[in-house]
Amino acid sequence: IKKKAFANCKKLMNIDYPNGKSLINNSISIDKNKERISKEDFEGWINLTKLEIPKSIKIIDDDAFKDCINLKELTCDPELYSSIPKSSIIKVTVPNFVKKLDKGQFDGFNSLAYVELPNEIIINDKAIFDSCENLKIIRCRSSIFNQLSKKTIERCDSKIKIKYENPI
């Protein structure tokens, strides 16, 4: 089977074939020159599990990601989170170009277990992750981690926290 044989199968969830999962088109890094995401771009793409949105995106049509109900990993500017279904996402990477996080940006991430933050980020609300009840790992500088709320700090396992305190 050729690698791109199922490239347009946006609803395909499983292939009963050796290494079949590697043939499923379930992740995308949007072109860095693109400025707009239209509703048609992701219509019917229910098997999408990994999404990377570049800095160049300025406009996302309403309901552009409404069918992306199995999304597990997300990399994009938090300013765009309101356009994305968040309930199934377990991993978020905040890109290095993002310089601040604001109150409410992580609300609705009910399944979130892992967050990776840039080294140079300002968090304007120490309770920003308090509603993320499943969050266990926050990969960031210890100086950033220590500014978070007591609730968030206590929820993250200390052994895991130490491992990720100073990743770079």
N, C-alpha and C positions, 0 to 999 in steps of 0.2 A: 504494500500500500504506500502510495506517495505521501510525503509529509503534509502537503497542502490539500489532500483529497477531500477533507472535511472543512475547509476554510470558511465556507459560507453557511455552515450548519450551526446556527446560533441557538438551537434548542437541544442539540446533542449533548447528553450528559455522560454517556458511557459507551465504550467500544469493546466488545468481547473479542480481543485479539491481543497477542503478546505486545506489550508496551502501547496498548491502545489509547491510554489516557494522554500520552504525548502527542497524539494526532488530533486531539480535540482543541478547537479554537476557543480558549476560555480566558485569554489574557490579552491586554492591549496597552501599548504605550502610544498615546496620540501624537501625531506629527507635531514637532516643535514649531512649525511655521503656521499651523492652523490657529485661527482666532475664535472660531465659533463651533459649538457642538449643537447640531440640530436634532430634533426629535427622531428623525429618520435614521440617524447614524447608529443608534443603539436599540431601535425598535425590535422587539421580539428576542433580544439577546439574553435569554434566561440563564444560559450556562456560563456567563461571564463571572469569573472569580477574582481576577486581578486587573486593576485599573490604575494607570498612571496618566495624570493630566498635567501637561506642561504649563509653565508660566505664561505662555503666549495666549492661552484661552482667556477671552474677555467676556464672552457671552455663552450661556448655556440655555437652550430653549426649555420652557416649562415641560416637565415630564419626560425629558430626554433619557433619563435612566430608569424610568418607572418599571420597566421589565427586568431590570438587572437585580433580581431578588436573591441571587446566590453569591453576591459579591462578598469576598472574604478579605482581600487586601486592597488598600487604597493609598496612593501617593498623590497628593495635590495640595494646593493652597487651601487652608481652612476657610477662606472666604467663599469657597465653592461648595462646602459641605451641605448647605441647605438644598442643593440641587440633586443630591445623591441619597438613595435609600441606605440608611445606616444600620438597620437592625441586625443584619447578619455579618457585618464587618468585624473581624477579629484582630486585624493588624493595620495600623495606620503609620505611615512615614510622613512626617512633615518635612518638605524639601528645604534645603539650605538657604534658598532665597527668601524664605519667610522669616521675618524679624520679630513678630509679636503674635501672641495668642490672646484672644479676648473672651470675656465671659459668654458662656452659652454655646461656644463653638463645638464642644464635645457632647452636648446634650443629645440623647437619642441613640448613642452608640452602646446599645444594650449588651452586645456580645463581645465588645472590645476587650482583648486580653493583653495586647502589646502595643506600645507607642514608642516611636523613635523620634527624638527632637533634635534640631540643629544645635550646634555648640553655642551659637550666638543668638539666643532667643529671649525675649522678654515675655513673661506670663503676667498678664494684667489682672488675673483672678486666681488666687492660690487654691480655690476650690474648683477649678476648671474640670478636674477629672472625678469629682465626688459622685456624680451620677453614673459613672462607668463601673458598676458593681463587680464586673468580672475582670477588671484590669489588675494584672499581676506584675507586669514588667514595664518599666519606663526607662528607656535607654537614653541617657542624657548625662550632662556633667553633674557631679554631686552638688555643686552650688545651685544649680537649677532645681534639682530634686528636693533639696532641703527647704526651698521656698514654698513647696506645695503644702496643702492642708494636712493636718494630723491624720484625718480620715484616710486620705490617699496614701500617705507614707506608711501607715499601719497595715493597709490592705496589701501592699506590695511585699512579698516574701523577702526577708532580710538577706538570705543567701543569694537569691537571684539579684537583688538590688546591688549588692557588693560586686557581683560579677559584671554588671553593666554600668557601674558608677562612672568610670573613666574609660570609655571605649576607645578614645583616640588620644 
